[in-house]
Amino acid sequence: MKYVLMFIETEQYAKDLQTMSDGERGAAYEQVGRWFAEHAAVITHHTHLQPAHTATTLRLEGGSPEITDGPFVEGKEIVSGFVEIEVADLDEALAVAKSWPACPIVEIRPAAS
């Protein structure tokens, strides 16, 4: 089965990352790199998204399309990236997600086949 793991940053996580020293930030990025290497066999696609302020939203409700700058929802949690994985079942997807060393929230969603 394919699942998408969406990595979600909170405002606090983003602040904590900004206040880290270069060495601490480098160590955090190394942990993420190790996670990708450890799970390379099940990762079929991944990307890191640009910050939420770079988003453009198209709303199709209400009769006429409306285009706005910024993320599609208001909130303090922002999807910062995702991976698509191919695993046997939800339990295996959860095991992969539980080992994620960065953003404090991971949403796991089955991908349509």
trRosetta pair geometry for C-beta under 8 A, 3 or more apart (Angstrom, degrees):
i j d omega theta_ij theta_ji phi_ij phi_ji
1 86 7.2 174 86 -151 30 60
1 87 6.4 -30 63 71 78 63
1 88 7.0 34 19 148 89 16
1 89 6.2 73 21 -100 129 35
1 90 7.7 -24 80 -50 150 58
1 93 7.6 -64 91 -43 110 124
1 110 6.4 -49 172 -135 119 100
1 111 7.9 155 168 42 74 82
2 44 7.0 -48 -126 26 110 145
2 84 6.0 1 -171 -178 108 100
2 85 7.0 161 -149 83 59 42
2 86 5.2 -29 -93 -97 74 74
2 110 7.2 98 85 -166 60 62
2 111 3.9 -44 108 47 108 124
2 113 7.0 142 28 -87 111 79
3 84 7.4 167 85 -154 38 56
3 85 5.5 -15 61 60 86 91
3 87 6.6 -26 14 31 113 107
3 90 7.4 117 -79 -109 142 59
3 93 4.2 40 28 -122 165 141
3 108 5.6 -2 177 -170 129 89
3 109 6.6 149 -161 75 76 35
3 110 5.7 -52 -103 -103 74 44
3 111 6.2 -162 -101 -10 17 88
4 82 5.5 4 -177 -179 100 126
4 83 7.2 169 -152 85 56 40
4 84 5.3 -30 -98 -99 74 71
4 85 7.9 159 -96 17 25 72
4 108 7.6 161 80 -151 48 43
4 109 5.1 -17 58 63 94 91
4 111 5.5 101 -28 -67 94 98
5 82 6.3 162 82 -155 51 70
5 83 5.1 0 51 55 101 88
5 85 6.5 32 -10 -4 108 116
5 93 7.2 -176 -67 -172 102 94
5 96 7.0 -120 -55 109 150 110
5 97 5.3 -171 -124 -96 127 98
5 100 7.2 -175 163 -67 139 139
5 106 5.4 -12 -170 -173 99 110
5 107 7.3 153 -158 76 46 47
5 108 5.7 -13 -103 -100 71 72
6 79 5.0 -43 -179 -132 114 114
6 81 7.8 169 -154 92 54 38
6 82 4.7 -25 -103 -99 61 104
6 106 6.9 150 71 -160 48 54
6 107 4.4 -10 55 56 106 99
6 108 7.9 -157 20 -68 74 28
6 109 7.0 21 -8 7 110 111
7 79 7.0 105 70 -157 50 63
7 80 5.4 -60 100 60 98 89
7 81 4.9 1 45 63 119 82
7 82 6.5 -164 8 -82 79 44
7 83 8.0 55 -27 -3 105 86
7 100 6.8 -166 -107 -171 104 145
7 102 6.5 21 -162 84 134 112
7 103 4.3 125 177 34 91 141
7 105 7.7 128 -166 83 42 61
7 106 6.0 -19 -101 -106 56 78
8 77 5.0 20 172 177 117 106
8 78 6.8 156 -155 75 69 30
8 79 5.6 -41 -97 -93 75 53
8 80 7.0 143 -121 5 21 84
8 103 5.6 153 65 157 35 135
8 104 7.6 -65 87 68 80 62
8 105 3.9 -38 68 83 114 109
8 106 6.9 -172 15 -83 88 27
8 107 6.2 64 -28 -13 125 98
9 13 4.9 -137 -157 81 77 126
9 14 5.3 75 163 -55 127 93
9 77 7.0 166 82 -154 42 58
9 78 5.3 -20 60 62 93 87
9 79 8.0 139 16 -123 77 7
9 80 4.6 58 -15 -33 113 130
9 103 4.9 -93 -76 -122 60 112
9 104 7.8 85 -132 23 38 79
9 105 7.9 -140 -48 38 12 95
10 13 4.6 100 50 2 77 101
10 14 7.2 -143 91 -3 42 85
10 76 6.2 26 -155 137 75 93
10 77 5.5 -28 -97 -100 66 78
10 103 7.8 136 -2 -161 70 84
10 104 5.8 -25 1 45 116 122
10 105 6.9 96 -44 -4 96 114
11 14 5.8 -58 -153 37 32 111
11 15 6.4 32 151 -18 67 107
11 76 4.9 -59 -18 -167 111 97
12 15 5.6 -55 -148 37 33 112
12 16 6.2 35 154 -21 67 106
13 16 5.7 -54 -147 36 31 112
13 17 6.3 33 154 -21 64 106
13 103 6.0 77 161 -132 165 60
13 104 5.4 -153 -71 -6 132 105
14 17 5.7 -53 -149 34 30 113
14 18 6.5 30 153 -19 63 106
15 18 5.7 -57 -151 36 32 111
15 19 6.4 19 157 -12 67 110
16 19 6.1 -64 -146 41 29 103
16 20 6.9 47 152 -42 62 95
17 20 5.9 -39 -158 4 33 117
17 25 6.7 84 -168 -114 73 99
17 28 7.2 -140 -123 100 88 166
20 24 3.8 -130 -170 93 105 119
20 25 4.4 139 101 -56 127 82
20 28 6.8 -34 -159 -7 174 136
21 24 4.7 95 49 8 77 102
21 25 6.9 -145 90 -3 38 88
22 25 5.8 -57 -145 41 29 110
22 26 6.1 34 154 -23 65 108
23 26 5.6 -53 -145 36 28 114
23 27 6.4 30 155 -19 63 104
24 27 5.7 -54 -150 35 31 111
24 28 6.5 33 151 -20 64 104
25 28 5.6 -52 -150 34 34 113
25 29 6.4 32 152 -17 66 104
26 29 5.7 -55 -148 38 31 110
26 30 6.4 37 150 -23 64 104
27 30 5.5 -49 -148 32 33 116
27 31 6.8 40 151 -22 63 98
28 31 5.7 -49 -157 28 34 113
28 32 6.9 33 147 -16 63 102
28 101 7.5 -172 -158 130 66 109
28 102 6.8 95 174 -108 100 87
29 32 5.5 -50 -152 35 39 113
29 33 6.4 43 148 -21 67 103
30 33 5.4 -52 -149 36 35 116
30 34 6.4 38 152 -20 66 102
31 34 5.7 -52 -150 35 32 112
31 35 6.5 37 150 -23 64 102
31 101 4.0 -108 145 117 121 157
31 102 7.3 157 95 -60 110 79
32 35 5.5 -49 -151 30 34 115
32 36 6.7 34 151 -17 64 102
32 101 6.0 -137 -73 67 56 106
32 102 5.2 25 -86 -48 111 125
33 36 5.8 -53 -152 35 33 110
33 37 6.4 31 151 -17 65 107
34 37 5.5 -56 -148 39 34 112
34 38 6.1 35 155 -21 69 107
34 101 7.7 36 65 3 101 148
35 38 5.8 -55 -145 37 29 111
35 39 6.3 -4 164 8 64 114
35 99 6.3 167 -130 125 102 97
35 100 6.3 76 -158 -123 154 46
35 101 5.5 -157 -49 8 132 103
35 102 7.9 -117 16 -12 155 95
36 39 6.5 -78 -143 53 24 90
36 40 6.5 58 154 -71 64 82
36 43 6.9 -19 -151 -12 73 166
36 46 7.3 -126 -124 50 112 170
37 40 5.8 -16 -150 -31 31 115
38 99 7.3 -89 98 132 143 146
39 42 5.5 -58 -177 48 83 100
39 43 5.5 85 122 -33 92 105
39 83 7.9 68 112 147 132 163
39 85 7.2 -47 167 -113 119 125
39 96 5.5 94 -126 -143 138 108
39 99 7.7 160 -52 78 124 129
40 43 5.8 -59 -133 34 32 110
42 85 4.6 28 140 -161 100 100
42 86 5.8 -152 -162 58 71 57
42 87 5.3 25 -153 -71 134 87
42 92 7.8 -156 -128 150 156 117
42 96 6.4 -112 85 -92 146 147
43 46 5.7 -16 -174 -35 123 117
43 83 5.2 -56 -133 -172 104 124
43 84 7.2 105 -160 73 59 52
43 85 5.6 -44 -95 -98 48 78
44 84 4.9 -56 64 100 97 100
44 85 6.6 151 5 -118 86 22
44 86 5.3 64 -38 -17 125 105
45 83 6.9 164 89 -158 51 54
45 84 4.3 23 50 34 93 114
46 81 7.1 36 -179 167 87 109
46 82 6.8 -155 -140 102 63 48
46 83 4.0 -14 -99 -106 101 81
46 84 7.1 -150 -67 19 57 64
47 81 6.0 -152 102 -148 51 88
47 82 6.6 9 53 53 76 73
48 80 6.8 -13 -158 149 77 80
48 81 4.1 -36 -117 -95 51 130
49 79 6.5 55 22 117 152 82
49 80 5.7 -156 50 -173 98 34
49 81 5.3 -163 2 -79 79 55
49 82 7.7 44 -31 -2 108 83
50 54 4.3 -38 121 58 124 150
50 55 7.9 174 83 -57 97 64
51 54 5.6 100 68 -1 70 101
51 78 7.9 21 -161 146 59 155
52 55 5.6 -30 -167 -6 51 120
52 70 6.8 29 150 -161 87 65
52 71 4.2 -23 -166 -54 109 117
52 78 4.5 -93 -54 -139 131 139
53 69 7.8 18 -173 157 59 104
53 70 6.4 -24 -129 -109 46 72
53 71 8.0 -43 -68 -28 32 86
55 69 7.2 122 86 -177 61 52
55 70 5.6 17 71 161 98 17
55 71 4.9 83 46 -84 153 46
55 72 6.9 -100 155 -30 144 70
56 67 6.4 -2 178 -170 103 98
56 68 7.4 165 -159 85 58 38
56 69 6.1 -41 -106 -112 65 49
56 70 8.0 62 -100 24 30 32
57 67 7.1 159 83 -153 50 49
57 68 5.0 -15 60 62 100 87
57 69 7.6 70 17 157 84 3
57 70 6.5 -36 -5 77 115 61
57 71 7.0 53 -56 145 123 19
57 72 4.6 149 -116 -97 123 68
58 65 5.9 -15 -169 -166 96 110
58 66 7.4 151 -156 76 47 45
58 67 5.4 -16 -100 -99 71 76
59 62 7.2 24 132 24 111 114
59 65 7.0 150 77 -156 51 55
59 66 4.6 -13 57 59 104 98
59 67 7.9 -167 20 -75 71 29
59 68 7.2 23 -7 6 108 107
60 65 5.7 -18 -105 -103 61 80
62 66 7.2 9 64 -13 128 122
71 74 7.7 140 84 -85 106 29
71 75 7.6 -87 107 39 142 90
71 78 6.4 -113 -92 -123 155 100
75 78 7.2 162 90 -65 99 62
77 105 6.3 -7 -151 42 131 153
79 82 6.9 1 -180 -52 115 101
79 107 7.8 -57 -101 28 105 123
80 103 6.1 173 35 -73 125 142
84 111 6.3 36 -141 -56 108 150
85 93 6.4 154 79 -117 129 84
85 96 5.9 141 -131 99 174 170
87 92 3.8 -162 169 105 130 125
87 93 5.2 179 53 -61 143 71
87 96 6.8 -144 -63 -15 150 134
88 91 7.8 -26 83 60 99 91
88 92 5.0 96 43 -5 85 147
89 92 5.6 102 55 11 61 98
89 93 7.3 -114 113 -2 37 94
90 93 5.3 -55 -146 39 39 115
90 94 6.1 42 154 -23 70 103
90 108 7.4 113 -148 134 85 136
90 110 7.8 -57 -84 -69 95 101
91 94 5.7 -52 -149 34 30 113
91 95 6.6 34 151 -22 63 103
92 95 5.5 -48 -149 31 36 115
92 96 6.7 36 152 -17 65 101
93 96 5.8 -54 -153 36 33 110
93 97 6.2 30 152 -16 66 110
93 108 5.4 125 142 -160 120 133
94 97 5.6 -57 -143 41 32 111
94 98 6.1 37 158 -27 67 106
94 108 6.7 -76 -83 -32 62 172
95 98 5.9 -49 -144 29 27 113
95 99 7.1 20 158 -14 57 106
96 99 6.4 -70 -164 34 30 105
96 100 7.8 53 142 -47 61 87
97 100 5.8 -25 -166 -15 46 116
97 106 4.5 179 -163 114 106 146
97 108 5.4 -77 -59 -68 157 120
100 103 7.2 -30 144 54 127 75
100 106 5.3 125 26 -63 156 142
103 106 7.0 125 88 -67 102 72
